[in-house]
Amino acid sequence: MWVFRKNKMDNNFNNNQKSDMNNASNDYQNNYQNNYNNPYNVPYNNEFQQGYGQQPYNMQQGYGQQLPKKPRKPIKAKWIVIPVLVILAIICVVVFIKTRKVKVKLDKYITIEYAGYDSKGQAYATFDVAKFYRDYGDKIERTNAKKKALKSEWGGLYSEVLKESKPVEDLYEDCIRGSLNISNNLSNGDTITYEWDINTKKALEYYNCEIEFSNINFIVSGLEEVKDFNPFDYIEITYSGTAPNGTASIAKDTSVSEMNDVYFTIDKDSGLSVGDTITVTASAYNSDDYFMEHYGEKIAKTEESYTVDGIPHYVADVNEIPSDIMDKMSSQGEDAIRAYVANDWEKPENLTGLTLVGNYFLTPKSGMDVRTNNYLYLIYKISAINPDPEENIDFYYYVCFTDIIMLADGTCSVDLSSYSVPAYGWFDSEGFKVGNYTYVGYENLDSLFNNMIVTKIENYEYTSTVQE
């Protein structure tokens, strides 16, 4: 502020200062006079300007001079640049944090547990969701694309949906899946793999995440060792009937607790012959897993083959019949014929000859369902004298035994009291006449063969030892 100083100066000023003041006073008077005589207020001295608001008087330099200002220290550039750089750095960090992709690593969240027994073990994979949420709960954010998708899906409920679930939970539900390639029937030492199924595209688009993962291999271990149990050690196969119609059954030792949980099947349990092979299969009633858990054992053997033996069989070849049995049957045949002659002939003494000329032996063809399992026709030639007209005649007669059996011990069994012979009557015509006499039998071998053998060859095969 500009002021005029009119007061007297302090007496303590030195002489030089007083002199300066006197000079200044003289200058002021001269200027006043000049200005008084100058009605247009044109200054005679360029350094003097009239009125208030003009430059103050400097005691050393006189009126009209500025007081010297205290010089200011210049501000160094670094004190301006450093704060600016700090602010820019903070902004960059914030922008980087907000826009950078979050890297999510998954492998450490998978654990595998094993249960059960060796060879029948199970594997269970667990993803530690709670730990995953803790680790990434404050790092995962929904992108605008995700928010837009949620808004499109939920409409007016959009705000509530955002409150109900956290972004990290949505990430897990939307993008993270996985499973074991094998989880059952495992043995110690097996290699199994946890295979990820990750939607990396959605993770990046909806959550700005890069998910790092790789399939993880695990070596199965810790499964409980099990003992082997062989159920065939505790069964007995029993054969019954007569081959080729034998049957097989199984008797198991139920005093062994494991056997109460095992059942057996036979691939063929009927229509058996000696030498046939049958296959028996063993299975657990409930399941193999139950059997292991209950007994700590596994059924080590599930199949066994057996050869049929120890049962009688119907003779399939005439040569199987021992000679002593054949002699008994042929002797029984002669006795039957002589009884017929004695009982039915008017003159039994006319029998002049009785000869066994051979046999026909019949057995069922393969696959045929028949009631009689073999026939043995003993063929006899009978020679006699016909009384009227008196003449020598020859004719043929049979005695037939059936179902001849060979027992398991090699003994041949036949019912000598059960046989058949030719019949003649109202319903049977196995006979012929010579003059006034009727004979039961056949006039020739061809008639006998055609009537008794040929009629059966549809279902039977035959062999012959007849020589005539």
C-alpha positions as CSV (number, residue, x, y, z in Angstrom):
1,M,0.0,0.0,0.0
2,W,1.3,3.3,-1.0
3,V,1.5,6.1,1.8
4,F,2.9,9.5,2.3
5,R,5.2,10.0,5.3
6,K,4.9,13.6,6.7
7,N,5.9,13.0,10.3
8,K,9.2,14.0,11.5
9,M,11.8,11.3,11.6
10,D,13.2,10.0,14.8
11,N,15.9,12.1,16.3
12,N,18.1,9.0,16.5
13,F,18.6,9.0,12.7
14,N,22.2,9.8,11.9
15,N,23.2,13.0,10.0
16,N,23.3,11.3,6.7
17,Q,19.8,10.2,7.1
18,K,18.7,13.7,8.2
19,S,20.4,15.1,5.2
20,D,18.6,12.7,2.9
21,M,15.3,13.7,4.5
22,N,16.1,17.4,4.0
23,N,16.8,16.8,0.4
24,A,13.7,14.8,0.0
25,S,11.7,17.6,1.6
26,N,13.1,20.2,-0.8
27,D,12.2,17.9,-3.7
28,Y,8.7,17.4,-2.5
29,Q,8.2,21.2,-2.2
30,N,9.5,21.8,-5.7
31,N,7.2,19.1,-7.0
32,Y,4.2,20.5,-5.1
33,Q,4.8,23.9,-6.5
34,N,5.1,22.6,-10.0
35,N,2.0,20.6,-9.6
36,Y,0.1,23.5,-8.1
37,N,1.0,25.6,-11.1
38,N,0.0,22.6,-13.3
39,P,-3.7,22.3,-13.3
40,Y,-3.6,19.1,-15.5
41,N,-1.6,17.2,-13.0
42,V,1.2,16.3,-15.4
43,P,4.1,15.1,-13.4
44,Y,7.4,16.9,-13.8
45,N,9.3,13.9,-12.4
46,N,8.6,10.5,-13.9
47,E,9.5,8.9,-10.6
48,F,6.8,10.7,-8.7
49,Q,3.1,10.1,-8.9
50,Q,0.5,12.0,-7.0
51,G,-2.1,10.8,-4.6
52,Y,-2.7,7.8,-2.5
53,G,-1.8,4.4,-3.8
54,Q,1.5,5.6,-5.2
55,Q,4.9,4.2,-4.5
56,P,6.0,4.7,-0.9
57,Y,9.0,6.8,0.0
58,N,12.2,5.0,0.6
59,M,14.2,6.6,3.3
60,Q,17.4,5.9,1.6
61,Q,16.3,6.5,-2.0
62,G,13.6,9.0,-1.5
63,Y,9.9,9.1,-2.4
64,G,8.6,7.2,-5.4
65,Q,10.9,4.1,-4.9
66,Q,9.6,0.5,-4.1
67,L,10.7,-1.2,-0.9
68,P,12.9,-4.2,-1.8
69,K,11.1,-7.6,-1.6
70,K,12.6,-10.5,0.3
71,P,13.8,-12.9,-2.3
72,R,12.1,-16.4,-2.4
73,K,14.0,-19.6,-2.7
74,P,13.3,-21.4,-6.0
75,I,11.3,-24.7,-5.6
76,K,13.3,-27.7,-6.8
77,A,11.7,-29.7,-9.6
78,K,12.2,-33.0,-7.8
79,W,9.7,-32.0,-5.1
80,I,7.1,-31.6,-7.7
81,V,7.9,-34.7,-9.9
82,I,8.1,-37.2,-7.0
83,P,4.6,-36.8,-5.7
84,V,3.2,-36.9,-9.3
85,L,5.1,-40.1,-10.0
86,V,3.9,-41.7,-6.7
87,I,0.3,-40.9,-7.6
88,L,0.7,-42.3,-11.1
89,A,2.3,-45.4,-9.7
90,I,-0.6,-45.9,-7.3
91,I,-3.1,-45.5,-10.1
92,C,-1.2,-48.0,-12.3
93,V,-1.1,-50.5,-9.4
94,V,-4.8,-50.1,-8.8
95,V,-5.6,-50.5,-12.5
96,F,-3.2,-53.4,-12.8
97,I,-4.8,-55.2,-9.9
98,K,-8.3,-54.6,-11.2
99,T,-7.6,-55.7,-14.7
100,R,-5.0,-58.4,-14.4
101,K,-6.0,-62.0,-14.8
102,V,-6.3,-64.1,-11.6
103,K,-4.3,-67.3,-11.9
104,V,-6.1,-70.2,-10.2
105,K,-4.2,-73.4,-9.4
106,L,-6.3,-76.5,-8.8
107,D,-4.1,-79.5,-8.2
108,K,-3.5,-78.9,-4.5
109,Y,-7.2,-79.1,-3.7
110,I,-7.6,-82.8,-4.7
111,T,-7.3,-85.6,-2.3
112,I,-7.9,-89.3,-2.9
113,E,-9.1,-91.9,-0.4
114,Y,-9.1,-95.6,-0.8
115,A,-11.4,-98.2,0.7
116,G,-12.1,-101.9,0.5
117,Y,-9.9,-104.8,-0.2
118,D,-7.1,-105.4,-2.6
119,S,-8.5,-106.3,-6.1
120,K,-11.9,-105.0,-5.1
121,G,-11.0,-101.5,-3.8
122,Q,-12.7,-98.2,-4.4
123,A,-11.2,-94.8,-4.8
124,Y,-12.9,-91.5,-3.8
125,A,-11.8,-88.1,-5.0
126,T,-12.5,-85.0,-2.9
127,F,-12.1,-81.3,-4.0
128,D,-11.5,-79.1,-0.9
129,V,-14.2,-76.5,-1.7
130,A,-13.9,-74.8,1.6
131,K,-10.1,-74.2,1.2
132,F,-10.6,-73.1,-2.4
133,Y,-13.2,-70.5,-1.3
134,R,-10.9,-69.2,1.5
135,D,-7.9,-68.9,-0.9
136,Y,-9.7,-67.2,-3.7
137,G,-12.8,-65.6,-2.1
138,D,-11.3,-62.1,-2.1
139,K,-9.6,-62.4,-5.5
140,I,-12.4,-63.5,-7.8
141,E,-14.7,-60.9,-9.2
142,R,-17.6,-61.2,-11.7
143,T,-16.9,-59.5,-15.0
144,N,-19.5,-57.3,-16.7
145,A,-20.2,-60.2,-19.0
146,K,-21.1,-62.4,-16.0
147,K,-23.2,-59.7,-14.5
148,K,-25.0,-59.2,-17.8
149,A,-25.6,-62.9,-18.1
150,L,-27.0,-63.1,-14.5
151,K,-29.3,-60.1,-15.1
152,S,-30.6,-61.7,-18.3
153,E,-31.2,-65.0,-16.5
154,W,-32.7,-63.7,-13.3
155,G,-34.3,-60.3,-14.2
156,G,-35.8,-58.7,-11.2
157,L,-34.1,-61.1,-8.9
158,Y,-30.6,-60.1,-10.1
159,S,-29.7,-58.2,-7.0
160,E,-30.8,-61.0,-4.7
161,V,-28.8,-63.5,-6.7
162,L,-25.7,-61.4,-6.3
163,K,-26.2,-61.3,-2.5
164,E,-26.8,-65.0,-2.2
165,S,-23.7,-66.3,-3.9
166,K,-20.1,-65.1,-4.0
167,P,-18.1,-64.8,-7.2
168,V,-15.7,-67.6,-6.2
169,E,-18.7,-69.9,-5.6
170,D,-20.1,-69.1,-9.1
171,L,-16.6,-69.8,-10.6
172,Y,-16.5,-73.3,-9.0
173,E,-20.1,-74.1,-10.1
174,D,-19.6,-72.8,-13.6
175,C,-16.2,-73.9,-14.6
176,I,-14.6,-76.6,-12.4
177,R,-15.4,-80.3,-12.8
178,G,-13.4,-83.5,-12.6
179,S,-13.5,-87.2,-11.9
180,L,-11.4,-90.4,-11.6
181,N,-11.0,-92.4,-14.8
182,I,-11.2,-95.6,-12.7
183,S,-12.7,-95.9,-9.2
184,N,-13.7,-99.6,-8.7
185,N,-12.1,-103.0,-8.6
186,L,-8.8,-101.5,-7.7
187,S,-5.7,-103.3,-6.5
188,N,-2.7,-101.9,-4.6
189,G,-0.2,-100.6,-7.1
190,D,-2.8,-99.6,-9.8
191,T,-2.4,-96.2,-11.4
192,I,-5.5,-94.1,-11.5
193,T,-5.9,-90.6,-12.9
194,Y,-8.0,-87.6,-11.8
195,E,-9.1,-86.0,-15.1
196,W,-10.2,-82.3,-15.0
197,D,-13.1,-80.9,-17.0
198,I,-12.5,-77.2,-16.9
199,N,-14.4,-74.5,-18.8
200,T,-11.4,-72.2,-19.4
201,K,-13.3,-70.0,-21.8
202,K,-16.1,-69.2,-19.4
203,A,-13.6,-68.7,-16.5
204,L,-11.8,-66.1,-18.5
205,E,-14.9,-64.4,-19.9
206,Y,-16.9,-64.4,-16.7
207,Y,-14.3,-64.1,-14.0
208,N,-11.1,-62.9,-15.7
209,C,-9.4,-66.1,-14.5
210,E,-6.7,-68.3,-15.9
211,I,-7.1,-71.8,-14.4
212,E,-4.0,-73.8,-14.2
213,F,-4.5,-77.6,-14.1
214,S,-3.2,-80.9,-15.2
215,N,-4.5,-84.4,-14.9
216,I,-3.1,-86.0,-11.7
217,N,-1.9,-89.6,-11.4
218,F,-2.3,-91.5,-8.2
219,I,-0.9,-94.9,-7.1
220,V,-3.4,-97.0,-5.3
221,S,-2.2,-98.1,-1.9
222,G,-3.5,-99.0,1.5
223,L,-6.1,-101.5,0.4
224,E,-6.6,-104.3,2.9
225,E,-5.1,-107.6,1.8
226,V,-7.6,-110.5,1.5
227,K,-7.2,-114.2,1.8
228,D,-8.2,-116.6,-0.9
229,F,-11.1,-118.9,-0.3
230,N,-11.7,-121.9,-2.5
231,P,-15.3,-123.0,-2.2
232,F,-14.6,-126.2,-4.2
233,D,-12.7,-127.5,-1.3
234,Y,-16.0,-127.9,0.6
235,I,-18.3,-129.5,-1.9
236,E,-19.0,-133.0,-3.1
237,I,-20.5,-133.9,-6.5
238,T,-22.9,-136.8,-6.4
239,Y,-24.0,-138.7,-9.5
240,S,-27.1,-140.7,-9.7
241,G,-29.2,-142.5,-12.2
242,T,-28.0,-144.6,-15.1
243,A,-26.1,-143.3,-18.1
244,P,-26.9,-141.8,-20.5
245,N,-29.6,-140.5,-18.2
246,G,-27.4,-139.7,-15.2
247,T,-27.9,-136.7,-13.0
248,A,-25.5,-134.6,-10.9
249,S,-26.0,-132.7,-7.7
250,I,-23.9,-130.8,-5.3
251,A,-23.6,-131.2,-1.5
252,K,-21.8,-128.5,0.3
253,D,-20.3,-128.4,3.8
254,T,-22.4,-125.7,5.5
255,S,-20.3,-126.1,8.7
256,V,-17.9,-123.7,7.0
257,S,-19.5,-120.3,7.5
258,E,-18.4,-118.9,4.1
259,M,-20.3,-121.7,2.3
260,N,-23.6,-120.2,3.6
261,D,-22.9,-117.2,1.3
262,V,-21.9,-119.2,-1.8
263,Y,-24.2,-120.9,-4.3
264,F,-23.3,-123.2,-7.2
265,T,-24.7,-123.9,-10.6
266,I,-24.0,-126.8,-13.0
267,D,-24.0,-126.3,-16.7
268,K,-25.4,-129.8,-17.3
269,D,-27.0,-131.7,-14.4
270,S,-29.0,-134.4,-16.3
271,G,-28.7,-136.7,-19.3
272,L,-25.2,-137.6,-18.2
273,S,-23.0,-140.4,-19.2
274,V,-19.8,-141.7,-17.8
275,G,-16.9,-139.7,-19.1
276,D,-18.9,-136.5,-19.7
277,T,-17.5,-133.3,-18.4
278,I,-19.6,-130.9,-16.3
279,T,-18.7,-127.4,-15.2
280,V,-19.6,-126.1,-11.8
281,T,-19.6,-122.3,-11.1
282,A,-19.5,-120.7,-7.7
283,S,-20.8,-117.2,-6.9
284,A,-21.4,-115.1,-3.8
285,Y,-25.1,-114.9,-2.8
286,N,-25.0,-111.1,-2.2
287,S,-21.9,-109.7,-3.9
288,D,-18.1,-110.2,-4.0
289,D,-17.7,-106.9,-2.1
290,Y,-20.1,-108.1,0.7
291,F,-18.2,-111.4,0.9
292,M,-14.9,-109.6,1.3
293,E,-16.2,-107.2,3.9
294,H,-18.0,-110.0,5.9
295,Y,-15.2,-112.6,5.8
296,G,-12.1,-110.8,4.8
297,E,-11.7,-113.2,2.0
298,K,-12.3,-113.4,-1.7
299,I,-13.6,-116.3,-3.7
300,A,-10.4,-117.2,-5.4
301,K,-11.8,-119.9,-7.7
302,T,-15.2,-119.6,-9.4
303,E,-15.2,-122.5,-11.8
304,E,-14.3,-126.1,-11.7
305,S,-14.7,-129.0,-14.2
306,Y,-15.6,-132.5,-13.3
307,T,-15.7,-135.8,-15.2
308,V,-18.7,-137.9,-14.7
309,D,-17.9,-141.3,-13.2
310,G,-19.2,-143.7,-10.6
311,I,-22.6,-144.3,-12.1
312,P,-24.0,-147.3,-13.9
313,H,-24.6,-147.1,-17.5
314,Y,-26.7,-148.8,-20.0
315,V,-24.7,-151.1,-22.2
316,A,-24.0,-149.3,-25.5
317,D,-22.0,-152.2,-27.1
318,V,-22.8,-155.8,-27.0
319,N,-19.1,-156.6,-26.5
320,E,-19.4,-154.9,-23.0
321,I,-21.5,-157.8,-21.8
322,P,-19.4,-160.3,-20.0
323,S,-19.5,-163.8,-21.4
324,D,-20.9,-165.2,-18.2
325,I,-23.8,-162.9,-18.4
326,M,-24.3,-163.7,-22.1
327,D,-24.3,-167.4,-21.3
328,K,-26.9,-166.8,-18.6
329,M,-29.1,-164.9,-20.9
330,S,-28.8,-167.5,-23.8
331,S,-29.5,-170.3,-21.3
332,Q,-32.5,-168.4,-20.1
333,G,-33.6,-168.1,-23.7
334,E,-33.4,-171.8,-24.3
335,D,-35.3,-172.5,-21.1
336,A,-38.0,-170.1,-22.3
337,I,-38.3,-171.9,-25.6
338,R,-38.4,-175.3,-24.1
339,A,-41.1,-174.1,-21.7
340,Y,-43.1,-172.9,-24.7
341,V,-42.7,-176.2,-26.5
342,A,-43.6,-178.2,-23.4
343,N,-46.7,-176.0,-22.7
344,D,-48.0,-175.3,-26.2
345,W,-47.1,-178.2,-28.5
346,E,-49.2,-181.2,-28.8
347,K,-46.1,-183.3,-29.2
348,P,-43.2,-181.6,-27.5
349,E,-41.1,-184.6,-28.4
350,N,-41.1,-183.4,-32.0
351,L,-38.5,-180.7,-31.1
352,T,-35.4,-182.0,-32.8
353,G,-33.1,-179.0,-32.5
354,L,-32.5,-175.6,-30.8
355,T,-29.5,-173.4,-31.8
356,L,-28.5,-169.9,-30.9
357,V,-27.5,-168.3,-34.3
358,G,-26.6,-164.9,-33.0
359,N,-28.1,-161.6,-31.8
360,Y,-29.3,-158.2,-32.7
361,F,-28.2,-155.4,-30.3
362,L,-30.0,-152.0,-30.5
363,T,-29.0,-148.8,-28.8
364,P,-30.6,-145.3,-29.0
365,K,-29.4,-142.9,-31.6
366,S,-27.7,-139.7,-30.2
367,G,-30.3,-137.2,-28.9
368,M,-33.2,-139.6,-29.1
369,D,-35.6,-139.6,-26.1
370,V,-36.5,-143.2,-25.7
371,R,-37.9,-145.4,-22.9
372,T,-35.9,-148.5,-23.6
373,N,-32.1,-147.9,-23.5
374,N,-31.0,-151.1,-25.3
375,Y,-32.4,-154.3,-26.8
376,L,-30.7,-157.6,-27.0
377,Y,-32.5,-160.0,-29.4
378,L,-31.1,-163.6,-29.0
379,I,-32.0,-165.4,-32.2
380,Y,-32.7,-169.1,-32.1
381,K,-33.2,-171.6,-34.8
382,I,-35.8,-174.3,-33.9
383,S,-35.9,-177.6,-35.7
384,A,-39.0,-179.8,-35.4
385,I,-41.2,-182.5,-37.0
386,N,-44.6,-181.3,-38.0
387,P,-47.2,-184.1,-37.1
388,D,-49.6,-183.5,-39.9
389,P,-48.5,-183.5,-42.6
390,E,-45.4,-185.0,-41.1
391,E,-42.4,-183.1,-42.3
392,N,-39.2,-181.5,-40.9
393,I,-39.5,-177.8,-40.4
394,D,-37.1,-175.0,-39.3
395,F,-38.2,-171.6,-38.0
396,Y,-36.8,-168.7,-35.9
397,Y,-37.6,-167.5,-32.5
398,Y,-36.2,-164.7,-30.4
399,V,-35.8,-164.0,-26.7
400,C,-35.3,-160.3,-26.0
401,F,-33.7,-158.7,-22.9
402,T,-33.7,-155.0,-22.4
403,D,-32.0,-152.2,-20.4
404,I,-28.9,-154.2,-19.7
405,I,-26.7,-152.2,-17.3
406,M,-23.0,-152.0,-16.4
407,L,-22.6,-151.0,-12.8
408,A,-20.0,-148.6,-11.5
409,D,-17.8,-151.5,-10.3
410,G,-17.9,-153.1,-13.8
411,T,-20.5,-155.7,-13.0
412,C,-23.1,-156.3,-15.6
413,S,-26.7,-156.3,-14.4
414,V,-29.7,-157.7,-16.2
415,D,-33.1,-158.9,-15.0
416,L,-33.1,-162.5,-16.4
417,S,-36.8,-162.8,-15.5
418,S,-37.7,-159.9,-17.7
419,Y,-37.7,-160.7,-21.4
420,S,-40.0,-160.8,-24.3
421,V,-40.8,-163.6,-26.9
422,P,-42.9,-163.8,-30.0
423,A,-46.7,-163.8,-29.5
424,Y,-49.6,-165.0,-31.5
425,G,-53.2,-164.3,-30.9
426,W,-56.0,-161.8,-31.5
427,F,-53.6,-158.8,-31.3
428,D,-50.3,-160.4,-32.3
429,S,-49.4,-162.3,-35.5
430,E,-45.9,-163.6,-34.8
431,G,-46.7,-167.1,-36.0
432,F,-47.4,-169.3,-38.9
433,K,-49.2,-172.6,-39.8
434,V,-47.9,-175.8,-41.2
435,G,-50.9,-178.0,-42.1
436,N,-53.1,-178.1,-39.1
437,Y,-50.5,-176.9,-36.6
438,T,-49.6,-173.4,-35.6
439,Y,-46.1,-172.3,-34.5
440,V,-45.2,-169.1,-32.8
441,G,-42.1,-167.6,-34.4
442,Y,-41.0,-166.7,-37.9
443,E,-40.6,-168.9,-40.9
444,N,-37.4,-167.1,-41.9
445,L,-34.9,-164.5,-40.6
446,D,-36.0,-161.8,-42.9
447,S,-39.5,-161.8,-41.5
448,L,-38.1,-161.6,-38.0
449,F,-35.6,-158.8,-38.9
450,N,-38.2,-156.7,-40.7
451,N,-40.8,-157.0,-37.9
452,M,-38.6,-156.6,-34.9
453,I,-35.5,-154.6,-36.1
454,V,-36.5,-152.5,-39.0
455,T,-39.5,-151.1,-37.2
456,K,-37.1,-149.5,-34.6
457,I,-34.3,-148.2,-36.7
458,E,-35.8,-144.7,-36.7
459,N,-34.7,-144.2,-33.1
460,Y,-32.1,-147.0,-32.7
461,E,-28.9,-148.2,-34.2
462,Y,-28.2,-151.9,-34.3
463,T,-25.4,-154.4,-34.7
464,S,-25.8,-158.1,-35.7
465,T,-23.9,-161.3,-35.0
466,V,-26.5,-163.5,-36.6
467,Q,-25.0,-166.0,-38.9
468,E,-27.3,-168.2,-40.9
